[in-house]
Amino acid sequence: MTVPDVPTPDEAPSPIGATQPKVADEDQREGLLSAEEREENDDDHWDEDNSTEDDVATGIRRGRTETMSQFLNRQYQNIVHFFVEDWFLSAALGIITAILSIGVDVAIEYLLHLRLHMFDYLNEVSVYSGFCYWVLHIGVCVTFAALFCSLVSKQAVGSGIPEVKVIISGFVLKNYLSLKTLIAKVIGLVFTLGGGLPVGKEGPFVHMGAIVASLLTKATTACRYNQFFSNEGREMEMLSSGCAVGIACTFSAPAGGVLYGIESTSKYFAVKNYWRSFFATTCSALVFRFAMAAIVPPHIGGTITAYYQTSFPNEVFLVEEIPLFVLLGVMCGLAGALFILVHRKIAMFMRTNRLFLAVFGKSPVAFTALVACFVAVVTYPEGIGKYLAGKLTFRETLADFLANCSFTLSNETGHGCKPELIAHWTAEGTIHPLLTLTCYLLVYFFLVAQCISLHVPAGIFVPSFVMGACGGRIMGEALAMWFPEGIRGAGNPQIYPGLYAVVGAAAYTGAVTHSLSIAVIVCETTGQLCALLPVLIALMIANAICSFLQPSIYESIILLKNLPFLTDLPPSRISVHTLKVEKVMVKELYFISRHTTYKELRDLVIATPQLRSYPFVTDKESMCLLGSVSRRYLVYLLYNKLGHDPALHTDKRRSRTASELLSTIHSFRRLLELISTRISVVSLPALSRAMNGRNISGNTLLAHSPLHDAGAHHRVLAPLLSRQTEPHLELPPQSVMERATILASEVLIDDAAIDPAPFQLVNGTSLFKVHTLFSLLGLNHAYVTERGRLVGVVSLKELRETFANIYLRGALPIQRRSMARPAVSGSDDSGSGSNA
């Protein structure tokens, strides 16, 4: 079967082994792992072409001879599997995440109440004691959060959405989905938000939901007899549901949570998994509502609900206001792109500035504590915070912004807000509210960009929502001042500043995150649909402008951390269509053929530990691609011919891929079985790297790919795989002459070990099509051929380097340095694919 224009074997930097995300390429490469090879087709898969009348007749006879007790027992097992596999796990995910969310929210509110209560008490005693407590509360809480995350799990730092996005794309990050990361995330988030740092909680909640989903998946390893649990795609489905539940717990928005979770973490999503995410979020919403009504204390329950009920009339806007919503969308799109740029500049400064590194480079906790104290000084209610509503939390601030009244028309019309609300934004009547709102927007624009770069769990969704609402409120209040009786005059609908705040919040957040599902979340949180049309207009315009200028905030963080993720292409870039794959592919190839000797093969394997598989060609002259062969099989082949060779096991493998993680218990049981049969002659490296149907041939797919099959070993590979389970006698000592004879002989590669149809691209394929194939199929790398002749290989590494500056300069060919190839005997006959 020929597959045109599709990639093959193995590069895949998979960020699995980094104890902490780093920018340094060498550290990143050591922590990254390429994915496992494709599984062979399941023996149990029904093949229409191979089925016979005898098979059908046998099934009919079995059905006729089945007793009633056997029939009921079979149906009972089907029902149990149905509920356990689908409904129970999804419900458990929603319930556990909701309980975790409620506990975190309650703890945060208690800390915030403690801060206000103690500040008011000490401020009455002395202004200085009140100031000291305000600074100490934020400083101590945030410092403790940073220190706890640093000691327990550094992977808990940051939002978590960028890392989950990378994991769902097919890579595995070490310890990012572990229990200790969940503990660090929960404790760190409680003290970060409880201290008063201006960051959000939706990113950490998404990360927490993904961790719960991963732990539930691992808890089902005892059910590996069922193919449902052995499917490696199942974990990714659960992770998607976990992300949706995290968003739903943040805003109590089940439908919007599902859509946003998919948008923020997945490039392509299987619609058949929709219902699992919706069911999980529904369960979480039910638990959330029940807890608010029956468990959480009333004085706390009213503060942790995410509902911002609005009371706009049905005719909330006029046709004449649509250009104003368009203008608001343009401004939010430009502001979102500027925010992403400012955040990236701050993060790059913290990573590259020599003075900063000399002072804080090895102590992120110290810099976090310093910034926390600076935030405390800026938000001190009796100082600068008087003009920034420093006492208010993001929830209280957002409730003010969405209020269906006017800050500026309190004394002129009946649409003015209550005096206590206006006092928040007028410094008790000493300053105009527009000036206060402008100062709030400018100060928090830079504070949030800095705070989400600190060494604590921090989200960006809620701060963006508040800043967008502030910008929309400014525009609405200005229009209300200019048109106090409305655009059409007295007797017609008024201008509602709260509506502009809703539109601004959705447009700015959508611009920063490149998400359109914000419209659904807004409708769920406000409880009204009348604002949907202006929200969609501004949201789409803001999203389009920011997408053209900058990547999303999550993809920007991925690029900053140098994670192996193929970011989305910006719209309307001609270079991705005109630049061909032949301009970016690797042309210095290592390959093997039928004429390769064992000495050449051994030297090749030792010299290229970064390669996971090798193209198999006819010969050096014609270079016709016949397939690909896994490095692991070649090592096994050399082991059978030459005995154990420590030099062949020097590849730096720090962690495991998703496929290996999913089969941990199965492999461990197999190891125990081999030990119990007293196969004492097989070396530990050989056992730990035993081949299976997935890694015996050249790998072109990531660990999670739509083309992966979950099943048993293919019958064609069964003889080859069964040889590993047979007791191997230790090879007798070989004389120098015997070893030289073996090394000089040509390799005998089993046909079953060759992948005869690796993914290939023709050299004239555009980068746009290459990007689409890699993203859609989960490809690791692809061979490039010209009329069947192997001419190069392209991998994720080359694509990421080509698209590194696509927003500024477009897709550019890689400027390669001339590099001498490794001194491998007979290297002309033993080259291989892509760099890892």
C-alpha positions, 0 to 999 in steps of 0.5 A: 500500500503506497501512502503519498506524501507522508512522514516516517521514522523517528526523531521526536524530541519528547519532553519527558525527562526534564525535571524542570522546563529549560530553554537550553537545547541540550537540557531539553534534548536529554529530557525529550523522548521520541514516541513508540512505534506503531502497533501491529494490527490486532489479531482479533480485528475482523477482516471482511476479506479474510472471513469465510462462510465457516467462520460465520457458521461457527458463530451461528452454531455457538449462538444457538448452543449458548445456554441462558445462563451463559447468555445472561452472564455475557450480557452482564459482563458487557453492561459492567464494562460499559458502565465502568469503562465509559460512565464511571471513569468520566463521572469519577473524573468530574466528581473528584476534580470538583471536590478538589476545586471546591476545597481549593476555592474555600481555602483561598477565600479563607486566606483572603478574608483573613487578609482583609480582617487582619488589615482592617484591625491592624490599620485601626491600631496603626497605619504602619502595622496595617502596611506591614501586615499587608506586605507580609501577608502577600510576601509570605504566602507567595514565597511559601508557594514558590518554595513549596513548588520548588521543593516538592515538584517544579513541574507545578510552576506556571499555568500548566495548559502549555505542558498539557497541550504538548502532552496531548499532542503526543509527548510525555513530560516527566512528572507533569502528571504525577501525584506530587505535582498535583499536591504541589499545584494545589498547595501552591495555588492556594497560597498564591491566590490566597496571598493576593497575587494578581493571577488566575486559577483556570490554568492550574485547574486544567492541569489539576484535572489532567492529573486526576484523569491521568491517575484514574487512567493508571488506576485502571491498569488492573483491567488490562485484559480489556482492550479498551484500557490497553488503547493508548489513545484512551489516556489522551481522551481522558486528558481532554476530559480532565482539561474540560472539567478544570475549566468547568470548575473555574467558571461553572460552565459545563458546555463552555468548559468542554469547548475551551478545553478542546480549543486550548489543548487540542489541534484535532479532536475526535467528536466521538469523545465529546460526550465523555467530556460533557458528562464529566463536566456535568457531574462536576457542575452538579457537585459544585452546585450541591456543595454550594447549597449544602456544604460550604458556609454561606459567607464563603459560598457566595464568594467562590461561585463564578456566576456574574449574573447580569440584568440587561434588557433584551434590547441591550444594543442598537444597530448603530452600536455595531461599529463601536463593537467592531472598534472594541474588537480591534483594540482588544486584538491589538492589546492582546498581541501587545500583552503577549509580546510584553510577556515574552520580552519579560520572560526572555529578559529573565532568562538571558540578562546577565545581571538578572542571572547573576543576582537571581538566576539560581534563586527564582524563589527570591525574585518571586518574593521580591515581586510579591512585595512589590505587588503588595506595595502597589496594591496597598489600599491606603497608598497607590491601591486607593486608586486601583481598588486595591482591596478588591479581588478579581471576582469582586472587581469583575462583578463591579465591571459587569454591573448594569449601571453607570459609574459616571452618571450617578447624579444625572440619570437613574442609571447610576450605580450605588454609592458604595460601588462608586466609592471603589472607583472614585477613591471615595469621591476624590477622583473621576472613575475613568481615571481610576479605571485607566490606571487600573488597566495600565498597572495590571497590564504589566503586573499580570505579564510579570506575575505569570512569569513567576515561580508559582502556579498561575493562570492567565484566563481570569486576569485577561477577562478582568483586564478586557472588562476594564477596557470595555467598561472605560469605552462604555462609560465614555460613551455614556458620558457623551450620550447620556440619553442614548445614541437615539436620544430620550425615550430610546434604549440607553448605553449600557457600560456593563455590556461593553465590559462583557464584550471587552472581556470576551474579546480580549481573553479570546485574543490572548488565548486564540479561543472562540469558545469564550462566547459560550462561557460568557453566556453561561456565566452571565446567564443571558444571551442578549449579548451574544451577537456583539460578543461574537463580533468583537471576539472574532475580530480580536482573535483574527488580529491577534492571530495574525500578529502573535501566537497564543499566550500558551504557544508563546510559553511553549516556544519560551520553554523550547518544548517540542510542539509544532505550533499553529501556523498564522493565517495568510503566510505565503511563505508556507505555501511557496517554501518546499520541504526540499529546502528544510530537509536533512540531506546527510543521511545514514541508511542501511542496505542488504550489503551492509556488514555487521561491522558497519552496522555496529559502528553506525549504531554506536555513532548515532545514539540519537536516531531511533530508526534507519531507512532501508534502501536497495544500495548506495547507488540507486538509494531506492527506499524499501522501508525502515528498521528500528534501532532496537531491532538492530541492537537485538540483531547484533546481540544475537550475532556478537553477544552482549555489547555495552557500547550498544546501550549508550543512548541517553534515555531518561524517561519513557514514552506514553506507550511505555507508560501505558504498558508498565504493569504488563512489562513488569509482569512479563519480567517477573515471568521471565525471572520465574522461568530462570532465564538467567542468561538474558542481560537486564538491558535486553529484558528492559528493551524487549521488542514488541509489535509496536517498536520492532519496525521503524517508527514514524508516529508519535506515541499518540497518533490517530493511526495507532492500533491497539491490539495484539501482535500481528501474526506475521511478526509472531515468530520473530517476537516469540524468539525473545521469550525463548531461553538464550544460551550464552554465546560461546567465546569467539576467537578473533578470526570468528568475530572478524568473519561475522563482522565482515559478513552482510547483515541478515535482516528479517523481512518482518522487521522492515516497515515496508511503507514508511510515511513519505513526502515528495520533495516538492511538497509545500510546508503547509501540507507538511505541517498539516500532515504532522499535526493531523496524523501525529507524525514524528518525521517523514522521509523525502523521496524523488521517484522512489529515491531517498533524498532526505528526511524532515522531522519536528526539529527541522519544522520548528526551526523553520517556523521559529520566526514565522510571525516576523519573517515568515517560514525561512530555510534552515541555515545549516553549518557544514558538519563532518559526518561521524567517522563510521566505517562504511558510513556510505552504506549505513546512514540514517534519518533525522536528528533526535 
